[in-house]
């Protein structure tokens, strides 16, 4: 009888069989695809090194090919024949070159004059002629190798001619002539065989030496050598612009850079060392010629090289023009001549030079001004940091002059021009700040972006490098401003004259809409600053977003003017060596002016930049520190300066708006008041520890001030500054323990006063308790109390009371939080002392106290009391029983302790399960405790 399974079982069986069939089918299909791929020929590779199957996808041109695992790298192919050929040719040419050199230097003397000439002529002509034949056969690599051999042979020919035909000729002169002849020969050879890459760069290298070696051979003066170097650099520049082949241009560019740098260095050295204005004219002519050559090259060079050429030209012009008046004035004032020349370079923005060249010249101008300012830094640093030396001898007496108070050994007479440099720079920056946006409008053609597309380039009159622009095109003067998004960004439109959109220009809002203007094409130009310092770009290119707004630039100019003007006045006082009282009063007045500038609101809507007030604030703080240190030489000056500074900063904090500036002013006033209390202690001839309570007057005032302000943002910085003053008072009282205890107690009173306020209670309350405890401990130590309980019990009792109140309010609170700190503060130090105490009273009392704590913990099921009391009781009992245990152990036989240990282990092992259950019950019991 056939068994028919239930429907559910039969359905499950059918599902299993179908799944097995599907798996087998998939396996067979995979195998079939692999076999088909193996039978097809491999497809050509698209590019060397590209492996399309490395990501698990079939190779291009081979559908159905098996996928390789991720990261699969095909096996390396054998070296290409061309690469192997190049290696062989290089080695062969190198060996032939070595052989030729060895023949010329070693075997030359064994042949007659006819044999020498015949061998050299034959080998050289053959080496020169062979590349032409090889090029016609398509053997370019072989031709290059033989051309390199021919180059070495021509050099050896020149050496041989000098050694045999003209041995008495001057070496430098012969080298100059030979280099010129070989340069001409290889130029003609390279132009004739245009497919060779070596001859023309070799000719450029050879062309570097004829003029230089010729000038040296003729014994020409240094100026002539400089002209020779400059002429060679000009030749290199022409080759770099119009030369044939990349290798030729690169070689000429490198050689021209080296020669031009050498020529300008010669001119600069001669200009600086000239004995008078007439002597500086000739080096100036050399420098001006070099500048003209650099600008001529920058006119057609790419952007980077054009800017580099502008920088070189600008520096050369400054050295040439400034060198003449610098030679006529004393050495200390020569920097003004170069500074004037550097500032005059800014007129280049009105010329028709390419944009990139003009930017390079402006960079050179900025470098000159920066170098002049850097020369004033040592004197300014001496003025600011010199008074630090007065800290070692406070109130020693007023010095005669400003320099004596600084104590610096700088040659102040050599810094006579430094204040003028700072003042001129500050005046220019201040003028730019005052008459903004006129300076930005002048420089707008340099900052405006170029029009996109061929039409824009043609309209701008772009040259080969695309650097020349039509005046006013795409600039705010044209009425349309520079268009954001130009330079390839989608949706960049163009603005025509008068702000009319260019026909067909598409804006960002409606692509392709005729006449749609790009964002920012209308409205205020970028240099006007905009609303609240809004950036001049409204959308557009990412490159534009990196440009600062007009308000930011104006703010930077104003900030720079403030800093440089302040430094000029300080340095002028040191250079003129004004009286000490004038110097102190002058620095204080400068701080007052800077504070007035810092709190002044920006009255014009054009400037919303915070650079000027923030800079004025920082400089005012630095000036206040310098003036305060300078006043330490005299008692009266110290009180006057710090009193004035405290009043000034307090007034500034009142006038300033809510913010960081107001907090800084208030903190500075607090510091000044703290210093004044220290001065009062010194005037009363108090010792440092005796003056410490006097210093706490300012922290007490800050606590009252904080209570008045409450949640005002200024309150917290002022209170923290007062806390630092209290810390100073504590440091002053450290040498005397009773005064230290008094100061700590007073600090605790101040902290408790601050803790009355709810917002300060969490921090100030704990701080007050800690200070009171610390004051108590210091007082006990000063009284030579050695019992630790005298120090710990004043902490333990209040802590236990607080813990009891906490537990009564919240029964679920942990006993470790409520009672753990208080108990540990007394039990642990007492246990440590009990272990070293030879008497019996302390261990007995400690054991009784620990027993009571343990019993209370067991009674009220408090984990902290039970564990702390039990641990202390056990350790205390161990300490007391240890001598007797040692005596008993000494009386027992040596074998008994190991036997007892083994017996104990056996008992524990036999009852291991029971001990585990007991340990779990103990753990659970402890876990249920609070």
DRENLUM-733010 format. One line per field, with one value per residue (C-alpha): residue number from 0; x negated, y negated, z. Coordinates in steps of 0.1 Angstrom, whole numbers, always signed. Last residue first. Example, Ala and Ser with C-alpha at 12.3 -4.5 7.8 and 13.67 -1.06 7.14 Angstrom:
k	c(1_0)
X	c(-137_-123)
Y	c(+11_+45)
Z	c(+71_+78)
// end
This chain:
k	c(929_928_927_926_925_924_923_922_921_920_919_918_917_916_915_914_913_912_911_910_909_908_907_906_905_904_903_902_901_900_899_898_897_896_895_894_893_892_891_890_889_888_887_886_885_884_883_882_881_880_879_878_877_876_875_874_873_872_871_870_869_868_867_866_865_864_863_862_861_860_859_858_857_856_855_854_853_852_851_850_849_848_847_846_845_844_843_842_841_840_839_838_837_836_835_834_833_832_831_830_829_828_827_826_825_824_823_822_821_820_819_818_817_816_815_814_813_812_811_810_809_808_807_806_805_804_803_802_801_800_799_798_797_796_795_794_793_792_791_790_789_788_787_786_785_784_783_782_781_780_779_778_777_776_775_774_773_772_771_770_769_768_767_766_765_764_763_762_761_760_759_758_757_756_755_754_753_752_751_750_749_748_747_746_745_744_743_742_741_740_739_738_737_736_735_734_733_732_731_730_729_728_727_726_725_724_723_722_721_720_719_718_717_716_715_714_713_712_711_710_709_708_707_706_705_704_703_702_701_700_699_698_697_696_695_694_693_692_691_690_689_688_687_686_685_684_683_682_681_680_679_678_677_676_675_674_673_672_671_670_669_668_667_666_665_664_663_662_661_660_659_658_657_656_655_654_653_652_651_650_649_648_647_646_645_644_643_642_641_640_639_638_637_636_635_634_633_632_631_630_629_628_627_626_625_624_623_622_621_620_619_618_617_616_615_614_613_612_611_610_609_608_607_606_605_604_603_602_601_600_599_598_597_596_595_594_593_592_591_590_589_588_587_586_585_584_583_582_581_580_579_578_577_576_575_574_573_572_571_570_569_568_567_566_565_564_563_562_561_560_559_558_557_556_555_554_553_552_551_550_549_548_547_546_545_544_543_542_541_540_539_538_537_536_535_534_533_532_531_530_529_528_527_526_525_524_523_522_521_520_519_518_517_516_515_514_513_512_511_510_509_508_507_506_505_504_503_502_501_500_499_498_497_496_495_494_493_492_491_490_489_488_487_486_485_484_483_482_481_480_479_478_477_476_475_474_473_472_471_470_469_468_467_466_465_464_463_462_461_460_459_458_457_456_455_454_453_452_451_450_449_448_447_446_445_444_443_442_441_440_439_438_437_436_435_434_433_432_431_430_429_428_427_426_425_424_423_422_421_420_419_418_417_416_415_414_413_412_411_410_409_408_407_406_405_404_403_402_401_400_399_398_397_396_395_394_393_392_391_390_389_388_387_386_385_384_383_382_381_380_379_378_377_376_375_374_373_372_371_370_369_368_367_366_365_364_363_362_361_360_359_358_357_356_355_354_353_352_351_350_349_348_347_346_345_344_343_342_341_340_339_338_337_336_335_334_333_332_331_330_329_328_327_326_325_324_323_322_321_320_319_318_317_316_315_314_313_312_311_310_309_308_307_306_305_304_303_302_301_300_299_298_297_296_295_294_293_292_291_290_289_288_287_286_285_284_283_282_281_280_279_278_277_276_275_274_273_272_271_270_269_268_267_266_265_264_263_262_261_260_259_258_257_256_255_254_253_252_251_250_249_248_247_246_245_244_243_242_241_240_239_238_237_236_235_234_233_232_231_230_229_228_227_226_225_224_223_222_221_220_219_218_217_216_215_214_213_212_211_210_209_208_207_206_205_204_203_202_201_200_199_198_197_196_195_194_193_192_191_190_189_188_187_186_185_184_183_182_181_180_179_178_177_176_175_174_173_172_171_170_169_168_167_166_165_164_163_162_161_160_159_158_157_156_155_154_153_152_151_150_149_148_147_146_145_144_143_142_141_140_139_138_137_136_135_134_133_132_131_130_129_128_127_126_125_124_123_122_121_120_119_118_117_116_115_114_113_112_111_110_109_108_107_106_105_104_103_102_101_100_99_98_97_96_95_94_93_92_91_90_89_88_87_86_85_84_83_82_81_80_79_78_77_76_75_74_73_72_71_70_69_68_67_66_65_64_63_62_61_60_59_58_57_56_55_54_53_52_51_50_49_48_47_46_45_44_43_42_41_40_39_38_37_36_35_34_33_32_31_30_29_28_27_26_25_24_23_22_21_20_19_18_17_16_15_14_13_12_11_10_9_8_7_6_5_4_3_2_1_0)
X	c(-219_-219_-204_-237_-254_-229_-232_-270_-267_-243_-266_-296_-276_-266_-301_-313_-287_-299_-335_-329_-355_-378_-376_-384_-412_-426_-425_-443_-470_-475_-476_-502_-523_-522_-530_-562_-584_-574_-555_-571_-579_-544_-531_-554_-545_-508_-513_-530_-503_-473_-471_-478_-453_-427_-432_-430_-398_-381_-390_-376_-345_-338_-343_-322_-293_-291_-292_-267_-239_-215_-204_-215_-245_-257_-252_-271_-300_-302_-302_-329_-350_-347_-357_-387_-398_-396_-417_-442_-447_-451_-476_-508_-534_-517_-528_-497_-475_-486_-474_-442_-436_-440_-415_-389_-386_-381_-367_-337_-328_-334_-313_-283_-259_-274_-285_-251_-234_-203_-170_-159_-159_-152_-163_-193_-203_-199_-221_-247_-249_-253_-279_-299_-296_-311_-338_-354_-360_-369_-397_-422_-420_-418_-452_-469_-500_-489_-519_-498_-507_-495_-462_-458_-467_-441_-414_-421_-419_-386_-372_-386_-370_-336_-338_-347_-319_-294_-310_-305_-269_-258_-269_-235_-216_-233_-242_-272_-290_-290_-303_-331_-340_-339_-361_-386_-387_-393_-421_-436_-436_-451_-478_-484_-489_-512_-536_-555_-522_-506_-516_-504_-471_-468_-476_-448_-424_-434_-426_-392_-387_-394_-369_-343_-349_-346_-313_-297_-302_-275_-249_-232_-237_-249_-247_-257_-286_-297_-295_-317_-340_-343_-355_-380_-393_-397_-415_-448_-447_-445_-478_-497_-509_-522_-542_-556_-541_-560_-527_-538_-543_-508_-493_-511_-495_-461_-469_-477_-443_-426_-444_-434_-398_-399_-414_-385_-359_-374_-375_-339_-328_-347_-331_-296_-272_-280_-310_-305_-305_-334_-353_-349_-363_-391_-400_-396_-419_-444_-444_-450_-476_-495_-492_-500_-530_-542_-543_-562_-588_-605_-573_-558_-574_-557_-523_-529_-539_-509_-485_-500_-494_-458_-453_-467_-442_-413_-423_-425_-390_-377_-393_-386_-349_-338_-305_-319_-297_-270_-291_-292_-310_-306_-335_-344_-377_-387_-382_-402_-430_-430_-432_-461_-479_-475_-490_-520_-525_-523_-550_-572_-568_-577_-608_-621_-622_-649_-642_-645_-626_-598_-596_-593_-562_-546_-554_-541_-507_-505_-514_-487_-460_-468_-468_-434_-420_-434_-420_-386_-386_-394_-367_-342_-350_-345_-373_-379_-375_-339_-350_-370_-338_-321_-287_-264_-260_-296_-305_-304_-279_-298_-267_-250_-275_-312_-316_-344_-321_-301_-266_-237_-234_-254_-253_-234_-236_-214_-186_-186_-175_-164_-188_-187_-162_-174_-211_-212_-216_-233_-216_-222_-245_-227_-227_-247_-258_-282_-276_-271_-278_-260_-272_-246_-270_-304_-332_-350_-322_-299_-297_-298_-323_-305_-280_-286_-317_-336_-325_-346_-338_-357_-370_-402_-404_-422_-456_-462_-449_-484_-484_-468_-433_-417_-389_-363_-381_-381_-345_-335_-356_-338_-337_-344_-374_-370_-374_-403_-429_-403_-390_-423_-413_-378_-394_-415_-384_-361_-373_-385_-391_-404_-427_-440_-446_-465_-487_-492_-501_-527_-542_-542_-558_-586_-590_-593_-620_-641_-661_-667_-705_-706_-689_-718_-701_-715_-682_-676_-641_-641_-674_-660_-631_-652_-666_-655_-629_-638_-642_-605_-606_-639_-635_-603_-621_-636_-602_-604_-623_-595_-574_-601_-626_-600_-594_-631_-636_-604_-614_-634_-604_-584_-609_-608_-570_-570_-594_-574_-541_-557_-570_-535_-521_-546_-534_-498_-507_-524_-492_-470_-490_-506_-485_-494_-471_-477_-514_-510_-515_-552_-556_-552_-582_-602_-593_-602_-636_-644_-631_-653_-684_-679_-702_-729_-731_-717_-731_-735_-699_-689_-704_-696_-658_-654_-675_-666_-629_-630_-646_-621_-592_-607_-613_-577_-563_-583_-570_-534_-540_-556_-525_-501_-517_-543_-536_-537_-558_-588_-587_-582_-613_-634_-623_-632_-666_-672_-662_-687_-715_-707_-706_-740_-753_-735_-746_-781_-766_-745_-775_-799_-780_-779_-741_-741_-770_-754_-720_-735_-755_-724_-703_-728_-730_-692_-689_-715_-698_-664_-676_-692_-660_-638_-662_-662_-624_-620_-644_-628_-594_-603_-612_-620_-598_-592_-619_-644_-636_-640_-673_-687_-675_-693_-725_-723_-718_-748_-770_-757_-766_-801_-804_-795_-820_-849_-862_-893_-890_-888_-861_-840_-845_-836_-803_-795_-803_-789_-751_-750_-763_-733_-710_-728_-724_-686_-686_-706_-688_-653_-660_-630_-640_-673_-682_-671_-690_-722_-720_-716_-743_-768_-758_-762_-795_-809_-798_-811_-844_-848_-841_-862_-891_-888_-886_-916_-939_-957_-991_-980_-964_-966_-973_-956_-931_-921_-919_-895_-873_-873_-864_-834_-824_-828_-805_-778_-784_-777_-745_-735_-744_-719_-692_-696_-692_-660_-647_-652_-626_-648_-650_-659_-688_-703_-702_-714_-745_-759_-770_-785_-803_-816_-829_-845_-862_-874_-887_-905_-919_-931_-949_-964_-978_-992_-1009_-995_-1008_-999_-962_-959_-951_-930_-914_-910_-897_-871_-861_-858_-837_-814_-811_-802_-775_-761_-758_-741_-716_-709_-703_-680_-660_-657_-644_-617_-608_-605_-579_-588_-570_-534_-527_-500_-465_-455_-424_-413_-377_-374_-374_-342_-337_-332_-296_-302_-338_-343_-353_-361_-333_-328_-343_-360_-394_-376_-381_-419_-436_-474_-480_-449_-419_-433_-426_-399_-410_-400_-368_-370_-377_-347_-324_-338_-333_-297_-289_-303_-282_-251_-258_-261_-229_-210_-223_-211_-177_-173_-182_-157_-130_-138_-135_-102_-87_-96_-80_-48_-47_-50_-22_+1_-2_-23_-7_-20_-15_+0)
Y	c(-513_-475_-451_-446_-437_-409_-397_-396_-377_-352_-348_-342_-316_-298_-298_-284_-256_-247_-246_-225_-199_-224_-248_-219_-207_-242_-246_-213_-224_-257_-239_-215_-243_-261_-229_-219_-245_-234_-260_-285_-311_-311_-316_-346_-361_-357_-374_-404_-406_-406_-444_-452_-425_-440_-474_-460_-441_-470_-494_-469_-463_-500_-509_-479_-482_-520_-522_-494_-507_-480_-500_-474_-461_-496_-507_-476_-484_-520_-510_-484_-510_-535_-507_-497_-533_-539_-507_-515_-550_-540_-511_-530_-522_-542_-532_-512_-536_-566_-550_-539_-574_-588_-562_-565_-603_-615_-581_-585_-619_-609_-576_-590_-604_-595_-560_-556_-559_-580_-561_-576_-611_-638_-618_-605_-641_-653_-624_-631_-668_-658_-632_-659_-684_-658_-644_-677_-691_-655_-653_-679_-673_-637_-638_-645_-666_-701_-724_-756_-766_-731_-738_-771_-756_-728_-753_-774_-744_-734_-769_-770_-737_-747_-780_-762_-737_-766_-787_-760_-749_-782_-806_-808_-807_-837_-831_-812_-845_-854_-819_-824_-857_-842_-813_-838_-855_-821_-814_-848_-842_-807_-821_-849_-822_-802_-829_-823_-814_-848_-863_-832_-835_-871_-861_-835_-862_-883_-853_-851_-888_-880_-852_-876_-901_-875_-861_-895_-909_-886_-901_-873_-890_-925_-937_-904_-903_-938_-928_-897_-919_-944_-915_-904_-940_-943_-909_-926_-942_-908_-899_-930_-913_-883_-905_-925_-959_-991_-1011_-1021_-984_-975_-1004_-992_-958_-975_-994_-962_-948_-979_-976_-939_-949_-976_-951_-927_-954_-964_-928_-922_-953_-942_-907_-920_-945_-980_-1000_-1032_-1017_-993_-1022_-1042_-1013_-1009_-1046_-1047_-1017_-1031_-1064_-1048_-1025_-1055_-1079_-1053_-1040_-1074_-1085_-1054_-1057_-1031_-1010_-1034_-1017_-984_-1001_-1019_-987_-967_-996_-997_-960_-964_-994_-975_-947_-971_-992_-961_-951_-986_-988_-952_-952_-958_-975_-1003_-1019_-1026_-1053_-1061_-1030_-1031_-1044_-1021_-1010_-1044_-1059_-1031_-1038_-1074_-1066_-1042_-1068_-1092_-1067_-1062_-1100_-1104_-1078_-1091_-1127_-1118_-1099_-1128_-1123_-1103_-1115_-1079_-1065_-1090_-1085_-1047_-1051_-1076_-1054_-1023_-1039_-1051_-1017_-1000_-1024_-1026_-988_-986_-1013_-995_-961_-977_-991_-957_-940_-966_-960_-923_-898_-875_-838_-838_-849_-817_-797_-815_-830_-843_-878_-888_-921_-907_-923_-945_-956_-965_-970_-977_-1001_-980_-954_-977_-987_-973_-957_-928_-911_-882_-878_-899_-883_-900_-870_-841_-812_-801_-820_-828_-822_-847_-842_-867_-869_-906_-919_-932_-969_-982_-1014_-996_-959_-934_-898_-867_-838_-810_-782_-790_-792_-823_-845_-835_-869_-897_-924_-957_-969_-1006_-1005_-1020_-990_-967_-944_-964_-996_-997_-969_-939_-923_-890_-865_-850_-855_-888_-895_-926_-927_-924_-894_-876_-884_-870_-839_-830_-844_-881_-885_-892_-926_-928_-946_-969_-978_-991_-1028_-1021_-1004_-1035_-1057_-1035_-1047_-1082_-1078_-1042_-1048_-1080_-1061_-1034_-1061_-1079_-1047_-1039_-1074_-1073_-1039_-1049_-1082_-1064_-1041_-1069_-1076_-1039_-1041_-1068_-1043_-1018_-992_-986_-985_-996_-1009_-1034_-1048_-1052_-1073_-1098_-1107_-1077_-1080_-1062_-1026_-1022_-985_-969_-934_-944_-973_-949_-944_-980_-969_-948_-975_-1000_-972_-955_-988_-993_-957_-961_-992_-972_-950_-981_-989_-952_-953_-985_-969_-937_-956_-974_-941_-927_-957_-951_-915_-926_-950_-922_-901_-928_-936_-971_-1000_-1023_-1037_-1007_-1013_-1043_-1019_-1018_-1052_-1035_-1014_-1044_-1063_-1033_-1030_-1066_-1064_-1034_-1055_-1075_-1055_-1055_-1093_-1109_-1111_-1074_-1068_-1095_-1074_-1039_-1046_-1047_-1017_-995_-1004_-997_-963_-953_-962_-944_-913_-913_-920_-892_-868_-880_-874_-840_-829_-843_-831_-853_-878_-911_-896_-893_-930_-937_-917_-934_-968_-958_-946_-979_-997_-977_-983_-1020_-1021_-1005_-1034_-1061_-1050_-1065_-1098_-1097_-1090_-1064_-1035_-1004_-999_-1005_-982_-954_-960_-959_-927_-911_-922_-906_-873_-871_-877_-850_-824_-832_-833_-799_-783_-799_-790_-754_-753_-770_-745_-715_-726_-729_-759_-791_-822_-831_-812_-820_-857_-854_-836_-864_-889_-868_-868_-906_-909_-887_-907_-940_-927_-917_-952_-967_-945_-958_-941_-920_-910_-873_-880_-899_-871_-844_-862_-870_-836_-815_-811_-803_-768_-759_-772_-752_-721_-728_-731_-700_-675_-671_-658_-660_-695_-683_-715_-737_-715_-716_-754_-759_-733_-752_-786_-774_-756_-788_-809_-783_-781_-818_-821_-791_-806_-838_-820_-798_-825_-813_-798_-762_-773_-745_-715_-719_-745_-725_-694_-710_-723_-689_-673_-696_-686_-650_-653_-668_-641_-614_-631_-633_-595_-587_-610_-593_-559_-570_-585_-554_-563_-555_-592_-600_-575_-591_-626_-612_-597_-629_-645_-613_-607_-642_-639_-606_-616_-650_-636_-607_-628_-656_-632_-612_-643_-657_-624_-597_-584_-616_-614_-579_-590_-622_-620_-583_-581_-608_-590_-557_-572_-587_-554_-537_-563_-561_-523_-525_-550_-530_-498_-515_-532_-499_-482_-509_-506_-469_-471_-453_-421_-424_-424_-400_-414_-430_-418_-442_-430_-395_-389_-388_-360_-373_-377_-406_-410_-444_-461_-436_-423_-440_-429_-462_-451_-441_-475_-473_-505_-503_-511_-524_-508_-473_-453_-425_-390_-362_-344_-307_-315_-338_-311_-286_-311_-318_-281_-275_-302_-288_-254_-266_-287_-256_-235_-260_-263_-225_-222_-249_-230_-198_-216_-233_-199_-183_-212_-208_-170_-175_-201_-180_-149_-120_-94_-59_-34_+0)
Z	c(+505_+513_+489_+471_+504_+509_+473_+476_+509_+494_+464_+486_+507_+475_+463_+497_+494_+460_+472_+503_+495_+479_+509_+532_+511_+508_+546_+551_+527_+545_+578_+565_+551_+585_+605_+587_+604_+639_+659_+683_+657_+644_+679_+684_+650_+658_+691_+674_+647_+670_+675_+638_+627_+650_+634_+599_+608_+625_+596_+571_+591_+597_+560_+548_+573_+573_+535_+530_+553_+564_+595_+620_+600_+594_+630_+641_+618_+629_+665_+658_+640_+669_+694_+672_+668_+706_+712_+684_+698_+735_+729_+724_+698_+671_+636_+626_+645_+624_+591_+609_+621_+586_+573_+600_+600_+564_+554_+577_+563_+527_+529_+549_+524_+490_+502_+520_+487_+485_+485_+519_+503_+529_+558_+539_+530_+565_+577_+551_+561_+597_+587_+567_+596_+620_+597_+587_+622_+631_+606_+617_+655_+647_+631_+665_+658_+670_+665_+669_+634_+623_+640_+623_+590_+595_+605_+574_+552_+567_+562_+527_+518_+532_+512_+480_+484_+487_+460_+433_+438_+454_+426_+407_+440_+455_+491_+478_+470_+507_+516_+491_+507_+542_+530_+516_+550_+566_+541_+548_+586_+582_+560_+585_+612_+589_+577_+545_+526_+531_+498_+479_+497_+486_+451_+452_+464_+434_+412_+429_+421_+384_+386_+401_+373_+346_+362_+366_+331_+316_+339_+359_+394_+387_+423_+438_+414_+425_+462_+454_+433_+462_+485_+458_+458_+495_+497_+489_+524_+540_+521_+532_+564_+544_+521_+550_+556_+549_+546_+511_+503_+515_+495_+464_+468_+470_+438_+420_+429_+416_+383_+380_+386_+359_+334_+342_+337_+304_+292_+302_+283_+252_+254_+251_+264_+251_+262_+281_+316_+308_+293_+325_+345_+321_+324_+362_+366_+341_+359_+393_+379_+363_+392_+419_+400_+391_+427_+438_+410_+388_+386_+362_+332_+341_+342_+309_+292_+306_+297_+262_+256_+269_+247_+217_+222_+226_+196_+175_+186_+179_+144_+132_+141_+105_+100_+79_+53_+79_+93_+130_+140_+178_+198_+227_+212_+199_+234_+248_+223_+233_+269_+263_+244_+273_+296_+273_+271_+309_+315_+287_+298_+334_+323_+302_+264_+249_+213_+200_+230_+226_+189_+194_+215_+190_+160_+177_+184_+148_+135_+156_+148_+111_+108_+124_+101_+70_+82_+88_+53_+39_+60_+50_+13_+16_+17_-13_-7_-18_-52_-58_-50_-79_-78_-51_-38_-39_-24_+11_+35_+59_+77_+45_+17_+21_-8_-23_-36_-58_-48_-69_-103_-117_-83_-95_-132_-154_-175_-210_-228_-206_-211_-176_-155_-120_-125_-153_-189_-212_-245_-249_-223_-192_-189_-159_-176_-198_-201_-174_-183_-171_-151_-151_-148_-136_-162_-152_-142_-114_-99_-124_-118_-115_-141_-143_-164_-135_-114_-136_-164_-188_-172_-192_-217_-202_-208_-190_-214_-218_-256_-252_-240_-255_-230_-257_-272_-238_-233_-267_-261_-229_-195_-187_-164_-127_-111_-86_-108_-124_-89_-77_-81_-68_-37_-30_-33_-11_+15_+21_+59_+59_+30_+47_+79_+60_+44_+77_+96_+70_+72_+110_+112_+88_+106_+139_+124_+109_+141_+147_+143_+171_+194_+192_+213_+248_+266_+302_+293_+322_+311_+275_+288_+306_+340_+359_+387_+418_+430_+433_+422_+416_+401_+384_+366_+341_+326_+315_+284_+269_+252_+243_+234_+211_+194_+188_+174_+152_+133_+107_+101_+91_+63_+52_+51_+30_+5_+4_-1_-31_-45_-42_-60_-88_-91_-92_-120_-139_-135_-148_-179_-179_-191_-162_-135_-112_-115_-92_-63_-71_-55_-21_-28_-39_-8_+14_-4_+3_+39_+45_+38_+70_+92_+65_+63_+32_-4_-10_-1_-26_-55_-41_-39_-77_-85_-55_-58_-96_-90_-64_-87_-117_-97_-84_-118_-133_-107_-115_-152_-145_-126_-152_-184_-200_-228_-209_-181_-204_-211_-175_-166_-193_-180_-145_-156_-174_-143_-122_-146_-148_-110_-108_-130_-111_-76_-80_-88_-56_-35_-22_-37_-15_-17_-55_-62_-42_-58_-94_-87_-72_-102_-126_-105_-103_-140_-148_-126_-139_-175_-171_-157_-183_-211_-201_-198_-232_-249_-233_-243_-280_-302_-285_-287_-251_-233_-261_-256_-219_-223_-245_-218_-192_-212_-216_-178_-170_-194_-179_-144_-156_-170_-136_-119_-139_-170_-167_-204_-194_-169_-195_-220_-195_-188_-224_-238_-209_-210_-247_-240_-219_-247_-273_-252_-250_-288_-296_-273_-286_-321_-345_-359_-375_-392_-363_-338_-360_-364_-327_-320_-342_-328_-292_-301_-315_-285_-260_-278_-278_-241_-233_-252_-233_-200_-207_-220_-251_-247_-256_-289_-315_-292_-258_-270_-300_-280_-254_-282_-299_-265_-263_-298_-289_-259_-281_-308_-281_-272_-309_-311_-283_-298_-333_-317_-300_-333_-355_-381_-411_-421_-384_-385_-415_-399_-366_-383_-396_-363_-350_-383_-384_-348_-354_-386_-374_-341_-358_-386_-363_-340_-368_-384_-352_-344_-321_-288_-270_-274_-258_-223_-222_-257_-257_-222_-230_-262_-244_-217_-243_-261_-229_-221_-256_-253_-219_-231_-263_-243_-219_-247_-266_-235_-232_-269_-267_-239_-207_-201_-188_-152_-140_-136_-103_-86_-59_-58_-72_-109_-128_-154_-190_-200_-222_-233_-249_-216_-189_-168_-135_-101_-94_-109_-141_-157_-152_-165_-162_-199_-216_-235_-235_-266_-262_-254_-279_-270_-259_-222_-220_-233_-208_-179_-190_-191_-156_-142_-160_-146_-110_-113_-126_-97_-72_-89_-89_-52_-44_-64_-44_-11_-20_-32_+2_+21_+0_+6_+44_+44_+22_+45_+31_+8_+17_-11_+0)
// end
